[in-house]
């Protein structure tokens, strides 16, 4: 007999102030920004017509609040699960990548080489996060056969979970996988031992027309992606959009003007009727 199916809506929390500043924010309890609440609300509206039977979230406020907004139309109580919390960066918390490299150069180099087994002082390795988060998710799957479940967690934790469930090299989770704020991932399970990724890092709810795509990836704390000779600018840049009704939306932030220009060109090529512009991120 085939194992029962369970669908998991695996969601990253909405944006926070530190999201825009590109700082390490794992254990620190940073609240959702107004933008993050709006992102969660749009995802809530997107999923309002799909039954959600249970909701779980990291105990950090940004995750609990996102889960509460998304689960609101379904009348389910969000259950806090500490195993779903974000990776702790120890003494790096709330620092920028440049600050970490200046103060803890050896740690930064070791973390770049293998963030799965290495942890900064006072922090966690990716392996430690996987060891607590993966059993928690599988327990949730076992508890909800033939149901749809919402799980709200964090950027690193979600990428580590997906790496483990899908058999990716977990040492590359930061380099090869991304997660936008309030992004929707759909993971379908046939029992706890078989998982299939059906939807990844989807942000189509960012726009009412459902056309939004994740922006071209910036460095987002990853030296591997931006390259040694392509370090972030001192000034971050924001890409803005105005729709036909005159409403303005902040699409994404970028570490270099070149990345912002490339993303704007990409959006303009696909959405001819909307206006885009770039401004310094505040």
BABAKE-981873 format. One record per residue (C-alpha): residue number from 0; chain; x, y, z. Coordinates in steps of 0.001 Angstrom, whole numbers, plus 524288, in hexadecimal, padded with zeros to 5 digits. Layout:
! BABAKE-981873
{NUM,'A',{X,Y,Z}}
...
//
This chain:
! BABAKE-981873
{0,'A',{80000,80000,80000}}
{1,'A',{8051F,80D76,7FC62}}
{2,'A',{8087C,816D4,80761}}
{3,'A',{7FF0B,82238,80995}}
{4,'A',{801A9,82F40,8030F}}
{5,'A',{8047D,83B94,80AAD}}
{6,'A',{8067E,848FE,80489}}
{7,'A',{80F26,852AB,80BB1}}
{8,'A',{80EEA,86131,808DF}}
{9,'A',{81CB6,86489,80D3B}}
{10,'A',{81D8A,87351,80E58}}
{11,'A',{82831,87CD2,811F4}}
{12,'A',{823D5,887F0,81ACF}}
{13,'A',{8216D,89566,814ED}}
{14,'A',{82B90,8A01A,813EB}}
{15,'A',{83177,8A6D2,81FC6}}
{16,'A',{8398C,8B321,82112}}
{17,'A',{845E5,8AAD5,8217A}}
{18,'A',{841D0,8A3E8,814DC}}
{19,'A',{843B2,8B0A1,80D6C}}
{20,'A',{8509B,8B353,81442}}
{21,'A',{855F8,8A5BE,81104}}
{22,'A',{85A62,8A2E5,81EEC}}
{23,'A',{85BCA,895E3,825CC}}
{24,'A',{84F20,89401,82D43}}
{25,'A',{84D0C,8864A,8323D}}
{26,'A',{84A9F,88552,840D1}}
{27,'A',{8477E,893C8,8425A}}
{28,'A',{838C8,89618,842EA}}
{29,'A',{836D5,8A06C,83866}}
{30,'A',{82895,8A434,835BB}}
{31,'A',{82229,8A49D,8286B}}
{32,'A',{822F4,8B183,82139}}
{33,'A',{816D8,8B79F,81B3A}}
{34,'A',{81B55,8B1EB,80E4B}}
{35,'A',{81CA7,8A47B,8147C}}
{36,'A',{80ED1,8A503,819C5}}
{37,'A',{809C7,8A8FA,80C5F}}
{38,'A',{810FF,89D77,80631}}
{39,'A',{80AFA,89411,80FFF}}
{40,'A',{7FD87,899CB,80DA8}}
{41,'A',{7FEBA,897D0,7FEFA}}
{42,'A',{802C4,889B3,8012C}}
{43,'A',{7F732,8880C,80A5E}}
{44,'A',{7EE17,88CD0,7FFB8}}
{45,'A',{7F475,883AE,7F5F6}}
{46,'A',{7F262,877BA,7FE97}}
{47,'A',{7E51E,87B98,8041D}}
{48,'A',{7DDE1,8723C,7FB23}}
{49,'A',{7E69D,86693,7FE08}}
{50,'A',{7E3B3,85EEA,80A7D}}
{51,'A',{7EE54,85F99,814DC}}
{52,'A',{7EC1D,855E5,81FDA}}
{53,'A',{7F71E,859A8,82911}}
{54,'A',{80191,86423,82A7B}}
{55,'A',{80EF6,863BF,830E2}}
{56,'A',{81976,86E22,83223}}
{57,'A',{82667,8718F,83825}}
{58,'A',{8243E,8787A,84531}}
{59,'A',{82B15,884CA,8404A}}
{60,'A',{8216F,88FDC,83EB9}}
{61,'A',{82388,89209,83030}}
{62,'A',{81FFA,883DA,82D71}}
{63,'A',{8147D,88313,836E4}}
{64,'A',{80EC9,88FB2,83196}}
{65,'A',{81046,88B38,8237F}}
{66,'A',{809CB,87E3F,826BD}}
{67,'A',{7FEB4,88513,82DCA}}
{68,'A',{7FBE4,88DB1,82211}}
{69,'A',{7FC88,8828A,81838}}
{70,'A',{7F4A9,87914,82089}}
{71,'A',{7EA95,88335,82497}}
{72,'A',{7E01D,88001,81A5B}}
{73,'A',{7E0AA,87196,81E19}}
{74,'A',{7DD83,872DC,82C88}}
{75,'A',{7E902,86AA8,83110}}
{76,'A',{7F1A9,86DE1,83CA7}}
{77,'A',{8001C,86F62,839A7}}
{78,'A',{80842,865EC,841A4}}
{79,'A',{815D1,86A92,8457F}}
{80,'A',{820C3,860C8,84357}}
{81,'A',{82E82,864CC,847CC}}
{82,'A',{834CA,85ADA,83EB7}}
{83,'A',{8309E,8636F,83342}}
{84,'A',{83817,86F7F,837CE}}
{85,'A',{842AE,875C1,82F97}}
{86,'A',{85106,87231,8302D}}
{87,'A',{8582F,879A7,83AC7}}
{88,'A',{863BF,8818C,835F9}}
{89,'A',{86932,88344,843A0}}
{90,'A',{87170,88F70,844F6}}
{91,'A',{86EBD,8931B,836BB}}
{92,'A',{8608A,8965E,8398F}}
{93,'A',{85C21,8A38F,833F6}}
{94,'A',{86953,8A5C9,82D57}}
{95,'A',{86B61,8A7F2,81EBB}}
{96,'A',{873F5,89EEF,816C5}}
{97,'A',{87E80,8A980,815F7}}
{98,'A',{87E66,8AB38,824BD}}
{99,'A',{87FC8,89CA1,826EC}}
{100,'A',{88B31,89B8D,81D78}}
{101,'A',{89208,8A709,823E5}}
{102,'A',{8907C,8A22E,831DD}}
{103,'A',{89055,89356,8304A}}
{104,'A',{897CF,8909D,823D1}}
{105,'A',{89B94,882A2,82727}}
{106,'A',{88DB6,87EE6,82ADE}}
{107,'A',{88852,8850E,81E7B}}
{108,'A',{89201,87D7D,8160D}}
{109,'A',{88ECB,8708C,81C9C}}
{110,'A',{88034,87319,81B7A}}
{111,'A',{88195,8765C,80D11}}
{112,'A',{888C1,8698E,80ADA}}
{113,'A',{87E8B,86120,811B9}}
{114,'A',{872D0,8677D,8187A}}
{115,'A',{86CEB,85A09,81AB0}}
{116,'A',{876CB,85538,824B3}}
{117,'A',{87CF5,861FD,82960}}
{118,'A',{8766D,86B8B,832B9}}
{119,'A',{87AE4,878F4,8376D}}
{120,'A',{87D8D,87A6A,845EA}}
{121,'A',{870CA,87906,84D4E}}
{122,'A',{8695E,87511,84110}}
{123,'A',{8646B,868E6,83A33}}
{124,'A',{86923,86138,82E84}}
{125,'A',{86001,85D59,8238A}}
{126,'A',{86134,84F58,82849}}
{127,'A',{85C20,85315,835B2}}
{128,'A',{85086,85A26,82FBB}}
{129,'A',{84D48,84E7C,82724}}
{130,'A',{84E18,84558,832D2}}
{131,'A',{84362,84CBD,839ED}}
{132,'A',{83ADA,851AD,82EBD}}
{133,'A',{839D4,84599,82619}}
{134,'A',{83445,83C52,83087}}
{135,'A',{82A78,846E7,83440}}
{136,'A',{8257C,84815,82651}}
{137,'A',{82484,83963,824A7}}
{138,'A',{81CE9,8386D,83168}}
{139,'A',{81375,842A4,82C24}}
{140,'A',{811CC,83AC6,81FA3}}
{141,'A',{80EF6,82E68,82779}}
{142,'A',{804C7,835B2,82F71}}
{143,'A',{7FD4B,83AB1,8238D}}
{144,'A',{7FACE,82FF1,8198F}}
{145,'A',{7F24A,83442,80E1D}}
{146,'A',{7F2BC,84260,812AD}}
{147,'A',{7F8FA,84F52,80EE7}}
{148,'A',{801C3,855C2,818F3}}
{149,'A',{807E3,8634F,819D9}}
{150,'A',{815BA,86429,81F4F}}
{151,'A',{81C09,87191,820A4}}
{152,'A',{82A98,871C8,8231A}}
{153,'A',{836B9,8791D,81EBC}}
{154,'A',{83FE0,87A94,81337}}
{155,'A',{84B2F,871E7,81789}}
{156,'A',{84293,867ED,81E56}}
{157,'A',{839FB,86624,8125E}}
{158,'A',{84593,864B2,8093D}}
{159,'A',{84BBB,85AA5,8123A}}
{160,'A',{83EF2,85325,8130E}}
{161,'A',{83D77,852DC,80452}}
{162,'A',{84B95,84EB7,80285}}
{163,'A',{84977,84322,80B81}}
{164,'A',{83C11,83F3E,80654}}
{165,'A',{84058,83FCC,7F81F}}
{166,'A',{84DF9,83A35,7F997}}
{167,'A',{855AB,84685,7F617}}
{168,'A',{8636E,848F4,7FB10}}
{169,'A',{86057,8505A,807AE}}
{170,'A',{86D91,85727,80779}}
{171,'A',{8687F,85F2D,7FC02}}
{172,'A',{85B6D,86314,801C5}}
{173,'A',{85F0C,8717B,802A3}}
{174,'A',{864A4,87229,7F4EF}}
{175,'A',{85AEB,86A55,7ECEC}}
{176,'A',{84DD2,86CF7,7F36E}}
{177,'A',{846F3,879D2,7F644}}
{178,'A',{83ACA,87DA6,7FDEF}}
{179,'A',{833EA,88AAC,7FC37}}
{180,'A',{82BF2,89096,80757}}
{181,'A',{81E74,88A42,80846}}
{182,'A',{82227,880DF,7FD54}}
{183,'A',{819AB,874CA,7FBA3}}
{184,'A',{81F81,86741,7FA30}}
{185,'A',{816C0,85B6E,7F863}}
{186,'A',{81C2A,84E5A,7FCC4}}
{187,'A',{813AE,8426A,7FAC2}}
{188,'A',{81622,83687,8033E}}
{189,'A',{81201,82874,801A8}}
{190,'A',{81485,824BE,80FA5}}
{191,'A',{82093,82A23,8167E}}
{192,'A',{82A63,8234C,80DA4}}
{193,'A',{82686,82887,8003B}}
{194,'A',{826B0,83714,7FD55}}
{195,'A',{824F4,83E49,7F07F}}
{196,'A',{82718,84CE2,7EE95}}
{197,'A',{81B72,8519B,7E6A1}}
{198,'A',{81D87,86060,7E7C6}}
{199,'A',{829AB,867EB,7EBB7}}
{200,'A',{82BFA,875E7,7F054}}
{201,'A',{81F7C,87ABC,7E9F8}}
{202,'A',{81BB5,88903,7EBCA}}
{203,'A',{810EC,88A63,7E1B5}}
{204,'A',{8080F,88F96,7EC85}}
{205,'A',{81081,89BDF,7ED19}}
{206,'A',{807F1,8A128,7E211}}
{207,'A',{7F939,8A01C,7E11F}}
{208,'A',{7FA7E,89B19,7D339}}
{209,'A',{80307,88FE4,7D7E4}}
{210,'A',{80E0D,89374,7CEA0}}
{211,'A',{818D6,89676,7D83C}}
{212,'A',{82567,88EBC,7D72A}}
{213,'A',{830B9,88EF1,7E0C9}}
{214,'A',{83A82,89977,7DD08}}
{215,'A',{847C3,895BF,7D7A6}}
{216,'A',{84F74,89141,7E39C}}
{217,'A',{858FA,89A75,7EA19}}
{218,'A',{86415,896A8,7F333}}
{219,'A',{85B30,89514,7FF26}}
{220,'A',{866F0,89257,807DB}}
{221,'A',{86C8A,88855,7FE3D}}
{222,'A',{87A50,88B3F,7F979}}
{223,'A',{87972,87F8B,7F041}}
{224,'A',{86E4B,885CA,7E8AD}}
{225,'A',{87375,89398,7E769}}
{226,'A',{8818B,88F79,7E505}}
{227,'A',{88E1C,89435,7EB3D}}
{228,'A',{88F46,89FF0,7E1FF}}
{229,'A',{880F0,8A386,7E294}}
{230,'A',{87EA9,8A7A2,7F09B}}
{231,'A',{87264,8AEE7,7F4DB}}
{232,'A',{87215,8BDA9,7F39E}}
{233,'A',{8723A,8C5D5,7FFF5}}
{234,'A',{864F7,8CB08,7FB84}}
{235,'A',{859CC,8C170,7F9B3}}
{236,'A',{84FE2,8C3A5,7EEDD}}
{237,'A',{84137,8C19E,7EE79}}
{238,'A',{83914,8BE23,7E27E}}
{239,'A',{82B84,8C447,7E27E}}
{240,'A',{81F73,8C1D8,7DA36}}
{241,'A',{81343,8C9D4,7D77A}}
{242,'A',{80720,8C2FC,7D273}}
{243,'A',{7FC56,8C82C,7C9B7}}
{244,'A',{7F502,8CDA9,7D574}}
{245,'A',{80086,8D5A9,7DA2C}}
{246,'A',{803AC,8CC98,7E58F}}
{247,'A',{8121E,8CB87,7E8B0}}
{248,'A',{818B5,8BEF2,7ED22}}
{249,'A',{82691,8BC10,7F173}}
{250,'A',{82A65,8B02C,7E96F}}
{251,'A',{8378F,8ACA0,7EF6C}}
{252,'A',{8447C,8B1EB,7F48F}}
{253,'A',{851DA,8AFBE,7EE74}}
{254,'A',{85FC9,8B09D,7F331}}
{255,'A',{864CD,8B6B2,7E678}}
{256,'A',{85F3D,8C04D,7DCB0}}
{257,'A',{862D6,8B6F1,7D1A4}}
{258,'A',{85A10,8AC54,7D765}}
{259,'A',{84EF9,8B604,7D90C}}
{260,'A',{8506A,8BA75,7CADF}}
{261,'A',{85068,8AC65,7C5FD}}
{262,'A',{84451,8A8F7,7CDDE}}
{263,'A',{83D19,8B516,7C91B}}
{264,'A',{84032,8B1A9,7BB07}}
{265,'A',{83B1F,8A3E6,7BD61}}
{266,'A',{82E4E,8A8CF,7C334}}
{267,'A',{82C71,8B31A,7B8A6}}
{268,'A',{82E0E,8A8E1,7ADFF}}
{269,'A',{822D5,8A0E8,7B3BD}}
{270,'A',{819B9,8AB82,7B8DF}}
{271,'A',{81917,8B63E,7AEB0}}
{272,'A',{80D7F,8BD7A,7B4A0}}
{273,'A',{813A7,8BFDD,7C1EA}}
{274,'A',{81D92,8CA1B,7C5EF}}
{275,'A',{82A24,8C653,7CCFB}}
{276,'A',{834D3,8CEA5,7D2E9}}
{277,'A',{84099,8CD6D,7DBD4}}
{278,'A',{8439B,8D58B,7E7D3}}
{279,'A',{84D1A,8D499,7F340}}
{280,'A',{847B1,8CB5B,7FD95}}
{281,'A',{844EB,8D239,80A5D}}
//
